[in-house]
Amino acid sequence: MGSWSRSAVLELYRALLRAGRHLQYTDRNYYRRAVAREFRRCQALTVPEDKEEALKRGQFFLSSRLGGLM
């Protein structure tokens, strides 16, 4: 199981925010707040497996075109 660097996490965060700029039918401000809230919530995780799972969820959300929101 690979470890995620701080820069990789920040890049995922920025990529999610960039992808949210193209939303048409969802409130962009709500989306930005939801992404920030989720990253803040996951910041407190201490178990490496939980961190890995949270980051994989973020990657999947991004790769699936924001879970079907776009």
N, CA, C and O atoms as a Maestro MAE file, in Angstrom:
{
 s_m_m2io_version
 :::
 2.0.0
}

f_m_ct {
 s_m_title
 :::
 protein
 m_atom[280] {
  # First column is atom index #
  i_m_mmod_type
  r_m_x_coord
  r_m_y_coord
  r_m_z_coord
  i_m_residue_number
  s_m_chain_name
  s_m_pdb_residue_name
  s_m_pdb_atom_name
  i_m_atomic_number
  :::
  1 25 0.853 -1.168 0.000 1 A "MET " " N  " 7
  2 3 0.000 0.000 0.000 1 A "MET " " CA " 6
  3 2 0.902 1.235 0.000 1 A "MET " " C  " 6
  4 15 1.701 1.423 0.917 1 A "MET " " O  " 8
  5 25 0.774 2.066 -1.018 2 A "GLY " " N  " 7
  6 3 1.612 3.247 -1.136 2 A "GLY " " CA " 6
  7 2 1.151 4.376 -0.237 2 A "GLY " " C  " 6
  8 15 -0.036 4.519 0.056 2 A "GLY " " O  " 8
  9 25 2.086 5.152 0.180 3 A "SER " " N  " 7
  10 3 1.792 6.307 1.014 3 A "SER " " CA " 6
  11 2 1.582 7.537 0.135 3 A "SER " " C  " 6
  12 15 2.285 7.721 -0.859 3 A "SER " " O  " 8
  13 25 0.646 8.349 0.489 4 A "TRP " " N  " 7
  14 3 0.360 9.561 -0.267 4 A "TRP " " CA " 6
  15 2 1.146 10.708 0.330 4 A "TRP " " C  " 6
  16 15 1.181 10.880 1.548 4 A "TRP " " O  " 8
  17 25 1.772 11.488 -0.522 5 A "SER " " N  " 7
  18 3 2.511 12.643 -0.041 5 A "SER " " CA " 6
  19 2 1.561 13.826 0.121 5 A "SER " " C  " 6
  20 15 0.445 13.827 -0.400 5 A "SER " " O  " 8
  21 25 2.021 14.806 0.837 6 A "ARG " " N  " 7
  22 3 1.217 16.015 1.045 6 A "ARG " " CA " 6
  23 2 0.920 16.690 -0.291 6 A "ARG " " C  " 6
  24 15 -0.188 17.179 -0.512 6 A "ARG " " O  " 8
  25 25 1.907 16.715 -1.176 7 A "SER " " N  " 7
  26 3 1.706 17.354 -2.480 7 A "SER " " CA " 6
  27 2 0.682 16.597 -3.323 7 A "SER " " C  " 6
  28 15 -0.068 17.211 -4.083 7 A "SER " " O  " 8
  29 25 0.644 15.271 -3.196 8 A "ALA " " N  " 7
  30 3 -0.341 14.487 -3.948 8 A "ALA " " CA " 6
  31 2 -1.759 14.776 -3.438 8 A "ALA " " C  " 6
  32 15 -2.703 14.855 -4.224 8 A "ALA " " O  " 8
  33 25 -1.896 14.930 -2.135 9 A "VAL " " N  " 7
  34 3 -3.210 15.242 -1.558 9 A "VAL " " CA " 6
  35 2 -3.657 16.633 -2.003 9 A "VAL " " C  " 6
  36 15 -4.818 16.827 -2.363 9 A "VAL " " O  " 8
  37 25 -2.746 17.596 -1.980 10 A "LEU " " N  " 7
  38 3 -3.089 18.949 -2.419 10 A "LEU " " CA " 6
  39 2 -3.433 18.983 -3.900 10 A "LEU " " C  " 6
  40 15 -4.325 19.721 -4.316 10 A "LEU " " O  " 8
  41 25 -2.731 18.190 -4.693 11 A "GLU " " N  " 7
  42 3 -3.026 18.127 -6.121 11 A "GLU " " CA " 6
  43 2 -4.422 17.544 -6.363 11 A "GLU " " C  " 6
  44 15 -5.148 18.016 -7.237 11 A "GLU " " O  " 8
  45 25 -4.795 16.525 -5.595 12 A "LEU " " N  " 7
  46 3 -6.148 15.961 -5.702 12 A "LEU " " CA " 6
  47 2 -7.182 17.016 -5.324 12 A "LEU " " C  " 6
  48 15 -8.199 17.163 -6.002 12 A "LEU " " O  " 8
  49 25 -6.924 17.749 -4.244 13 A "TYR " " N  " 7
  50 3 -7.836 18.809 -3.799 13 A "TYR " " CA " 6
  51 2 -8.014 19.867 -4.890 13 A "TYR " " C  " 6
  52 15 -9.136 20.263 -5.207 13 A "TYR " " O  " 8
  53 25 -6.897 20.316 -5.457 14 A "ARG " " N  " 7
  54 3 -6.969 21.326 -6.524 14 A "ARG " " CA " 6
  55 2 -7.676 20.788 -7.756 14 A "ARG " " C  " 6
  56 15 -8.441 21.508 -8.396 14 A "ARG " " O  " 8
  57 25 -7.427 19.531 -8.092 15 A "ALA " " N  " 7
  58 3 -8.063 18.934 -9.269 15 A "ALA " " CA " 6
  59 2 -9.571 18.850 -9.068 15 A "ALA " " C  " 6
  60 15 -10.332 19.102 -10.002 15 A "ALA " " O  " 8
  61 25 -10.009 18.500 -7.870 16 A "LEU " " N  " 7
  62 3 -11.449 18.449 -7.598 16 A "LEU " " CA " 6
  63 2 -12.070 19.838 -7.692 16 A "LEU " " C  " 6
  64 15 -13.169 19.994 -8.224 16 A "LEU " " O  " 8
  65 25 -11.373 20.840 -7.180 17 A "LEU " " N  " 7
  66 3 -11.899 22.206 -7.269 17 A "LEU " " CA " 6
  67 2 -11.929 22.690 -8.718 17 A "LEU " " C  " 6
  68 15 -12.881 23.353 -9.130 17 A "LEU " " O  " 8
  69 25 -10.896 22.364 -9.488 18 A "ARG " " N  " 7
  70 3 -10.876 22.744 -10.911 18 A "ARG " " CA " 6
  71 2 -12.011 22.067 -11.670 18 A "ARG " " C  " 6
  72 15 -12.660 22.693 -12.508 18 A "ARG " " O  " 8
  73 25 -12.247 20.805 -11.382 19 A "ALA " " N  " 7
  74 3 -13.312 20.075 -12.065 19 A "ALA " " CA " 6
  75 2 -14.680 20.660 -11.729 19 A "ALA " " C  " 6
  76 15 -15.598 20.617 -12.549 19 A "ALA " " O  " 8
  77 25 -14.812 21.203 -10.531 20 A "GLY " " N  " 7
  78 3 -16.080 21.789 -10.117 20 A "GLY " " CA " 6
  79 2 -16.422 23.078 -10.830 20 A "GLY " " C  " 6
  80 15 -17.570 23.522 -10.791 20 A "GLY " " O  " 8
  81 25 -15.443 23.688 -11.483 21 A "ARG " " N  " 7
  82 3 -15.712 24.930 -12.218 21 A "ARG " " CA " 6
  83 2 -16.650 24.713 -13.395 21 A "ARG " " C  " 6
  84 15 -17.302 25.650 -13.858 21 A "ARG " " O  " 8
  85 25 -16.718 23.479 -13.877 22 A "HIS " " N  " 7
  86 3 -17.498 23.186 -15.072 22 A "HIS " " CA " 6
  87 2 -18.889 22.652 -14.761 22 A "HIS " " C  " 6
  88 15 -19.606 22.227 -15.666 22 A "HIS " " O  " 8
  89 25 -19.272 22.670 -13.501 23 A "LEU " " N  " 7
  90 3 -20.604 22.186 -13.138 23 A "LEU " " CA " 6
  91 2 -21.666 23.130 -13.678 23 A "LEU " " C  " 6
  92 15 -21.511 24.350 -13.631 23 A "LEU " " O  " 8
  93 25 -22.742 22.553 -14.190 24 A "GLN " " N  " 7
  94 3 -23.821 23.365 -14.738 24 A "GLN " " CA " 6
  95 2 -25.088 23.278 -13.895 24 A "GLN " " C  " 6
  96 15 -25.777 24.282 -13.712 24 A "GLN " " O  " 8
  97 25 -25.401 22.100 -13.383 25 A "TYR " " N  " 7
  98 3 -26.676 21.895 -12.715 25 A "TYR " " CA " 6
  99 2 -26.545 21.753 -11.202 25 A "TYR " " C  " 6
  100 15 -27.522 21.440 -10.521 25 A "TYR " " O  " 8
  101 25 -25.369 21.976 -10.686 26 A "THR " " N  " 7
  102 3 -25.121 21.910 -9.252 26 A "THR " " CA " 6
  103 2 -24.534 23.244 -8.812 26 A "THR " " C  " 6
  104 15 -23.741 23.851 -9.531 26 A "THR " " O  " 8
  105 25 -24.924 23.688 -7.644 27 A "ASP " " N  " 7
  106 3 -24.410 24.939 -7.111 27 A "ASP " " CA " 6
  107 2 -22.908 24.821 -6.878 27 A "ASP " " C  " 6
  108 15 -22.469 23.995 -6.078 27 A "ASP " " O  " 8
  109 25 -22.127 25.625 -7.559 28 A "ARG " " N  " 7
  110 3 -20.666 25.537 -7.462 28 A "ARG " " CA " 6
  111 2 -20.166 25.858 -6.070 28 A "ARG " " C  " 6
  112 15 -19.215 25.232 -5.601 28 A "ARG " " O  " 8
  113 25 -20.780 26.816 -5.396 29 A "ASN " " N  " 7
  114 3 -20.348 27.158 -4.037 29 A "ASN " " CA " 6
  115 2 -20.600 26.004 -3.071 29 A "ASN " " C  " 6
  116 15 -19.776 25.719 -2.202 29 A "ASN " " O  " 8
  117 25 -21.748 25.344 -3.231 30 A "TYR " " N  " 7
  118 3 -22.039 24.178 -2.390 30 A "TYR " " CA " 6
  119 2 -21.001 23.085 -2.641 30 A "TYR " " C  " 6
  120 15 -20.510 22.465 -1.698 30 A "TYR " " O  " 8
  121 25 -20.672 22.853 -3.899 31 A "TYR " " N  " 7
  122 3 -19.689 21.831 -4.253 31 A "TYR " " CA " 6
  123 2 -18.337 22.145 -3.612 31 A "TYR " " C  " 6
  124 15 -17.717 21.260 -3.022 31 A "TYR " " O  " 8
  125 25 -17.871 23.394 -3.719 32 A "ARG " " N  " 7
  126 3 -16.591 23.789 -3.126 32 A "ARG " " CA " 6
  127 2 -16.588 23.587 -1.614 32 A "ARG " " C  " 6
  128 15 -15.612 23.094 -1.049 32 A "ARG " " O  " 8
  129 25 -17.686 23.972 -0.962 33 A "ARG " " N  " 7
  130 3 -17.772 23.785 0.493 33 A "ARG " " CA " 6
  131 2 -17.769 22.306 0.858 33 A "ARG " " C  " 6
  132 15 -17.152 21.911 1.848 33 A "ARG " " O  " 8
  133 25 -18.458 21.485 0.063 34 A "ALA " " N  " 7
  134 3 -18.511 20.052 0.345 34 A "ALA " " CA " 6
  135 2 -17.132 19.402 0.193 34 A "ALA " " C  " 6
  136 15 -16.752 18.557 1.003 34 A "ALA " " O  " 8
  137 25 -16.391 19.792 -0.832 35 A "VAL " " N  " 7
  138 3 -15.040 19.255 -1.026 35 A "VAL " " CA " 6
  139 2 -14.152 19.684 0.137 35 A "VAL " " C  " 6
  140 15 -13.431 18.859 0.698 35 A "VAL " " O  " 8
  141 25 -14.195 20.940 0.501 36 A "ALA " " N  " 7
  142 3 -13.369 21.433 1.609 36 A "ALA " " CA " 6
  143 2 -13.750 20.741 2.917 36 A "ALA " " C  " 6
  144 15 -12.874 20.375 3.701 36 A "ALA " " O  " 8
  145 25 -15.047 20.562 3.157 37 A "ARG " " N  " 7
  146 3 -15.518 19.905 4.380 37 A "ARG " " CA " 6
  147 2 -15.017 18.463 4.446 37 A "ARG " " C  " 6
  148 15 -14.586 18.002 5.503 37 A "ARG " " O  " 8
  149 25 -15.073 17.757 3.328 38 A "GLU " " N  " 7
  150 3 -14.624 16.367 3.307 38 A "GLU " " CA " 6
  151 2 -13.117 16.262 3.539 38 A "GLU " " C  " 6
  152 15 -12.665 15.369 4.257 38 A "GLU " " O  " 8
  153 25 -12.344 17.154 2.946 39 A "PHE " " N  " 7
  154 3 -10.897 17.122 3.163 39 A "PHE " " CA " 6
  155 2 -10.569 17.480 4.612 39 A "PHE " " C  " 6
  156 15 -9.656 16.896 5.195 39 A "PHE " " O  " 8
  157 25 -11.296 18.430 5.201 40 A "ARG " " N  " 7
  158 3 -11.057 18.764 6.607 40 A "ARG " " CA " 6
  159 2 -11.405 17.587 7.510 40 A "ARG " " C  " 6
  160 15 -10.700 17.313 8.482 40 A "ARG " " O  " 8
  161 25 -12.493 16.893 7.186 41 A "ARG " " N  " 7
  162 3 -12.907 15.739 7.985 41 A "ARG " " CA " 6
  163 2 -11.842 14.636 7.908 41 A "ARG " " C  " 6
  164 15 -11.515 14.016 8.921 41 A "ARG " " O  " 8
  165 25 -11.316 14.399 6.737 42 A "CYS " " N  " 7
  166 3 -10.321 13.341 6.540 42 A "CYS " " CA " 6
  167 2 -8.946 13.738 7.060 42 A "CYS " " C  " 6
  168 15 -8.081 12.878 7.225 42 A "CYS " " O  " 8
  169 25 -8.733 14.998 7.316 43 A "GLN " " N  " 7
  170 3 -7.457 15.465 7.837 43 A "GLN " " CA " 6
  171 2 -7.193 14.878 9.222 43 A "GLN " " C  " 6
  172 15 -6.039 14.700 9.611 43 A "GLN " " O  " 8
  173 25 -8.250 14.578 9.960 44 A "ALA " " N  " 7
  174 3 -8.108 14.071 11.320 44 A "ALA " " CA " 6
  175 2 -7.922 12.552 11.368 44 A "ALA " " C  " 6
  176 15 -7.742 11.992 12.450 44 A "ALA " " O  " 8
  177 25 -7.962 11.880 10.221 45 A "LEU " " N  " 7
  178 3 -7.791 10.427 10.210 45 A "LEU " " CA " 6
  179 2 -6.367 10.068 10.621 45 A "LEU " " C  " 6
  180 15 -5.406 10.725 10.222 45 A "LEU " " O  " 8
  181 25 -6.250 9.018 11.422 46 A "THR " " N  " 7
  182 3 -4.935 8.602 11.886 46 A "THR " " CA " 6
  183 2 -4.535 7.224 11.371 46 A "THR " " C  " 6
  184 15 -3.345 6.945 11.229 46 A "THR " " O  " 8
  185 25 -5.491 6.372 11.092 47 A "VAL " " N  " 7
  186 3 -5.195 5.023 10.606 47 A "VAL " " CA " 6
  187 2 -4.807 5.099 9.128 47 A "VAL " " C  " 6
  188 15 -5.581 5.616 8.322 47 A "VAL " " O  " 8
  189 25 -3.640 4.599 8.758 48 A "PRO " " N  " 7
  190 3 -3.188 4.701 7.359 48 A "PRO " " CA " 6
  191 2 -4.163 4.087 6.346 48 A "PRO " " C  " 6
  192 15 -4.315 4.605 5.240 48 A "PRO " " O  " 8
  193 25 -4.818 2.993 6.720 49 A "GLU " " N  " 7
  194 3 -5.778 2.366 5.803 49 A "GLU " " CA " 6
  195 2 -6.965 3.290 5.547 49 A "GLU " " C  " 6
  196 15 -7.471 3.357 4.427 49 A "GLU " " O  " 8
  197 25 -7.410 4.000 6.582 50 A "ASP " " N  " 7
  198 3 -8.522 4.940 6.420 50 A "ASP " " CA " 6
  199 2 -8.126 6.099 5.510 50 A "ASP " " C  " 6
  200 15 -8.912 6.533 4.668 50 A "ASP " " O  " 8
  201 25 -6.912 6.592 5.683 51 A "LYS " " N  " 7
  202 3 -6.419 7.677 4.838 51 A "LYS " " CA " 6
  203 2 -6.357 7.231 3.387 51 A "LYS " " C  " 6
  204 15 -6.781 7.952 2.484 51 A "LYS " " O  " 8
  205 25 -5.825 6.034 3.174 52 A "GLU " " N  " 7
  206 3 -5.700 5.492 1.816 52 A "GLU " " CA " 6
  207 2 -7.085 5.348 1.173 52 A "GLU " " C  " 6
  208 15 -7.268 5.688 0.004 52 A "GLU " " O  " 8
  209 25 -8.041 4.850 1.928 53 A "GLU " " N  " 7
  210 3 -9.402 4.671 1.411 53 A "GLU " " CA " 6
  211 2 -10.046 6.018 1.059 53 A "GLU " " C  " 6
  212 15 -10.712 6.140 0.032 53 A "GLU " " O  " 8
  213 25 -9.848 7.011 1.902 54 A "ALA " " N  " 7
  214 3 -10.421 8.335 1.639 54 A "ALA " " CA " 6
  215 2 -9.824 8.939 0.365 54 A "ALA " " C  " 6
  216 15 -10.545 9.536 -0.435 54 A "ALA " " O  " 8
  217 25 -8.521 8.787 0.176 55 A "LEU " " N  " 7
  218 3 -7.882 9.329 -1.019 55 A "LEU " " CA " 6
  219 2 -8.290 8.560 -2.271 55 A "LEU " " C  " 6
  220 15 -8.422 9.151 -3.343 55 A "LEU " " O  " 8
  221 25 -8.487 7.270 -2.148 56 A "LYS " " N  " 7
  222 3 -8.965 6.480 -3.290 56 A "LYS " " CA " 6
  223 2 -10.386 6.909 -3.672 56 A "LYS " " C  " 6
  224 15 -10.728 6.966 -4.853 56 A "LYS " " O  " 8
  225 25 -11.202 7.208 -2.666 57 A "ARG " " N  " 7
  226 3 -12.559 7.701 -2.954 57 A "ARG " " CA " 6
  227 2 -12.503 9.010 -3.708 57 A "ARG " " C  " 6
  228 15 -13.272 9.220 -4.646 57 A "ARG " " O  " 8
  229 25 -11.596 9.899 -3.310 58 A "GLY " " N  " 7
  230 3 -11.443 11.174 -3.999 58 A "GLY " " CA " 6
  231 2 -10.986 10.987 -5.430 58 A "GLY " " C  " 6
  232 15 -11.483 11.658 -6.334 58 A "GLY " " O  " 8
  233 25 -10.042 10.080 -5.646 59 A "GLN " " N  " 7
  234 3 -9.564 9.794 -7.000 59 A "GLN " " CA " 6
  235 2 -10.683 9.211 -7.852 59 A "GLN " " C  " 6
  236 15 -10.837 9.579 -9.017 59 A "GLN " " O  " 8
  237 25 -11.466 8.299 -7.273 60 A "PHE " " N  " 7
  238 3 -12.580 7.699 -8.020 60 A "PHE " " CA " 6
  239 2 -13.613 8.759 -8.371 60 A "PHE " " C  " 6
  240 15 -14.127 8.787 -9.489 60 A "PHE " " O  " 8
  241 25 -13.914 9.627 -7.417 61 A "PHE " " N  " 7
  242 3 -14.889 10.690 -7.653 61 A "PHE " " CA " 6
  243 2 -14.451 11.570 -8.810 61 A "PHE " " C  " 6
  244 15 -15.261 11.950 -9.654 61 A "PHE " " O  " 8
  245 25 -13.173 11.890 -8.844 62 A "LEU " " N  " 7
  246 3 -12.624 12.721 -9.920 62 A "LEU " " CA " 6
  247 2 -12.623 11.967 -11.246 62 A "LEU " " C  " 6
  248 15 -13.009 12.525 -12.273 62 A "LEU " " O  " 8
  249 25 -12.198 10.710 -11.236 63 A "SER " " N  " 7
  250 3 -12.111 9.957 -12.485 63 A "SER " " CA " 6
  251 2 -13.477 9.576 -13.042 63 A "SER " " C  " 6
  252 15 -13.605 9.334 -14.242 63 A "SER " " O  " 8
  253 25 -14.490 9.520 -12.198 64 A "SER " " N  " 7
  254 3 -15.837 9.197 -12.677 64 A "SER " " CA " 6
  255 2 -16.621 10.463 -13.023 64 A "SER " " C  " 6
  256 15 -17.852 10.481 -13.008 64 A "SER " " O  " 8
  257 25 -15.869 11.514 -13.335 65 A "ARG " " N  " 7
  258 3 -16.454 12.792 -13.707 65 A "ARG " " CA " 6
  259 2 -17.380 13.311 -12.604 65 A "ARG " " C  " 6
  260 15 -18.539 13.647 -12.844 65 A "ARG " " O  " 8
  261 25 -16.839 13.363 -11.409 66 A "LEU " " N  " 7
  262 3 -17.500 13.890 -10.217 66 A "LEU " " CA " 6
  263 2 -18.741 13.083 -9.852 66 A "LEU " " C  " 6
  264 15 -19.776 13.637 -9.483 66 A "LEU " " O  " 8
  265 25 -18.617 11.784 -9.960 67 A "GLY " " N  " 7
  266 3 -19.707 10.907 -9.546 67 A "GLY " " CA " 6
  267 2 -20.960 11.074 -10.376 67 A "GLY " " C  " 6
  268 15 -22.056 10.789 -9.895 67 A "GLY " " O  " 8
  269 25 -20.830 11.526 -11.603 68 A "GLY " " N  " 7
  270 3 -21.976 11.712 -12.458 68 A "GLY " " CA " 6
  271 2 -22.572 13.102 -12.392 68 A "GLY " " C  " 6
  272 15 -23.619 13.354 -12.987 68 A "GLY " " O  " 8
  273 25 -21.915 14.018 -11.669 69 A "LEU " " N  " 7
  274 3 -22.443 15.377 -11.562 69 A "LEU " " CA " 6
  275 2 -22.218 16.194 -12.824 69 A "LEU " " C  " 6
  276 15 -22.930 17.167 -13.071 69 A "LEU " " O  " 8
  277 25 -21.221 15.798 -13.631 70 A "MET " " N  " 7
  278 3 -20.922 16.563 -14.844 70 A "MET " " CA " 6
  279 2 -21.620 15.951 -16.035 70 A "MET " " C  " 6
  280 15 -21.492 16.453 -17.151 70 A "MET " " O  " 8
  :::
 }
 m_bond[279] {
  # First column is bond index #
  i_m_from
  i_m_to
  i_m_order
  :::
  1 1 2 1
  2 2 3 1
  3 3 4 2
  4 3 5 1
  5 5 6 1
  6 6 7 1
  7 7 8 2
  8 7 9 1
  9 9 10 1
  10 10 11 1
  11 11 12 2
  12 11 13 1
  13 13 14 1
  14 14 15 1
  15 15 16 2
  16 15 17 1
  17 17 18 1
  18 18 19 1
  19 19 20 2
  20 19 21 1
  21 21 22 1
  22 22 23 1
  23 23 24 2
  24 23 25 1
  25 25 26 1
  26 26 27 1
  27 27 28 2
  28 27 29 1
  29 29 30 1
  30 30 31 1
  31 31 32 2
  32 31 33 1
  33 33 34 1
  34 34 35 1
  35 35 36 2
  36 35 37 1
  37 37 38 1
  38 38 39 1
  39 39 40 2
  40 39 41 1
  41 41 42 1
  42 42 43 1
  43 43 44 2
  44 43 45 1
  45 45 46 1
  46 46 47 1
  47 47 48 2
  48 47 49 1
  49 49 50 1
  50 50 51 1
  51 51 52 2
  52 51 53 1
  53 53 54 1
  54 54 55 1
  55 55 56 2
  56 55 57 1
  57 57 58 1
  58 58 59 1
  59 59 60 2
  60 59 61 1
  61 61 62 1
  62 62 63 1
  63 63 64 2
  64 63 65 1
  65 65 66 1
  66 66 67 1
  67 67 68 2
  68 67 69 1
  69 69 70 1
  70 70 71 1
  71 71 72 2
  72 71 73 1
  73 73 74 1
  74 74 75 1
  75 75 76 2
  76 75 77 1
  77 77 78 1
  78 78 79 1
  79 79 80 2
  80 79 81 1
  81 81 82 1
  82 82 83 1
  83 83 84 2
  84 83 85 1
  85 85 86 1
  86 86 87 1
  87 87 88 2
  88 87 89 1
  89 89 90 1
  90 90 91 1
  91 91 92 2
  92 91 93 1
  93 93 94 1
  94 94 95 1
  95 95 96 2
  96 95 97 1
  97 97 98 1
  98 98 99 1
  99 99 100 2
  100 99 101 1
  101 101 102 1
  102 102 103 1
  103 103 104 2
  104 103 105 1
  105 105 106 1
  106 106 107 1
  107 107 108 2
  108 107 109 1
  109 109 110 1
  110 110 111 1
  111 111 112 2
  112 111 113 1
  113 113 114 1
  114 114 115 1
  115 115 116 2
  116 115 117 1
  117 117 118 1
  118 118 119 1
  119 119 120 2
  120 119 121 1
  121 121 122 1
  122 122 123 1
  123 123 124 2
  124 123 125 1
  125 125 126 1
  126 126 127 1
  127 127 128 2
  128 127 129 1
  129 129 130 1
  130 130 131 1
  131 131 132 2
  132 131 133 1
  133 133 134 1
  134 134 135 1
  135 135 136 2
  136 135 137 1
  137 137 138 1
  138 138 139 1
  139 139 140 2
  140 139 141 1
  141 141 142 1
  142 142 143 1
  143 143 144 2
  144 143 145 1
  145 145 146 1
  146 146 147 1
  147 147 148 2
  148 147 149 1
  149 149 150 1
  150 150 151 1
  151 151 152 2
  152 151 153 1
  153 153 154 1
  154 154 155 1
  155 155 156 2
  156 155 157 1
  157 157 158 1
  158 158 159 1
  159 159 160 2
  160 159 161 1
  161 161 162 1
  162 162 163 1
  163 163 164 2
  164 163 165 1
  165 165 166 1
  166 166 167 1
  167 167 168 2
  168 167 169 1
  169 169 170 1
  170 170 171 1
  171 171 172 2
  172 171 173 1
  173 173 174 1
  174 174 175 1
  175 175 176 2
  176 175 177 1
  177 177 178 1
  178 178 179 1
  179 179 180 2
  180 179 181 1
  181 181 182 1
  182 182 183 1
  183 183 184 2
  184 183 185 1
  185 185 186 1
  186 186 187 1
  187 187 188 2
  188 187 189 1
  189 189 190 1
  190 190 191 1
  191 191 192 2
  192 191 193 1
  193 193 194 1
  194 194 195 1
  195 195 196 2
  196 195 197 1
  197 197 198 1
  198 198 199 1
  199 199 200 2
  200 199 201 1
  201 201 202 1
  202 202 203 1
  203 203 204 2
  204 203 205 1
  205 205 206 1
  206 206 207 1
  207 207 208 2
  208 207 209 1
  209 209 210 1
  210 210 211 1
  211 211 212 2
  212 211 213 1
  213 213 214 1
  214 214 215 1
  215 215 216 2
  216 215 217 1
  217 217 218 1
  218 218 219 1
  219 219 220 2
  220 219 221 1
  221 221 222 1
  222 222 223 1
  223 223 224 2
  224 223 225 1
  225 225 226 1
  226 226 227 1
  227 227 228 2
  228 227 229 1
  229 229 230 1
  230 230 231 1
  231 231 232 2
  232 231 233 1
  233 233 234 1
  234 234 235 1
  235 235 236 2
  236 235 237 1
  237 237 238 1
  238 238 239 1
  239 239 240 2
  240 239 241 1
  241 241 242 1
  242 242 243 1
  243 243 244 2
  244 243 245 1
  245 245 246 1
  246 246 247 1
  247 247 248 2
  248 247 249 1
  249 249 250 1
  250 250 251 1
  251 251 252 2
  252 251 253 1
  253 253 254 1
  254 254 255 1
  255 255 256 2
  256 255 257 1
  257 257 258 1
  258 258 259 1
  259 259 260 2
  260 259 261 1
  261 261 262 1
  262 262 263 1
  263 263 264 2
  264 263 265 1
  265 265 266 1
  266 266 267 1
  267 267 268 2
  268 267 269 1
  269 269 270 1
  270 270 271 1
  271 271 272 2
  272 271 273 1
  273 273 274 1
  274 274 275 1
  275 275 276 2
  276 275 277 1
  277 277 278 1
  278 278 279 1
  279 279 280 2
  :::
 }
}
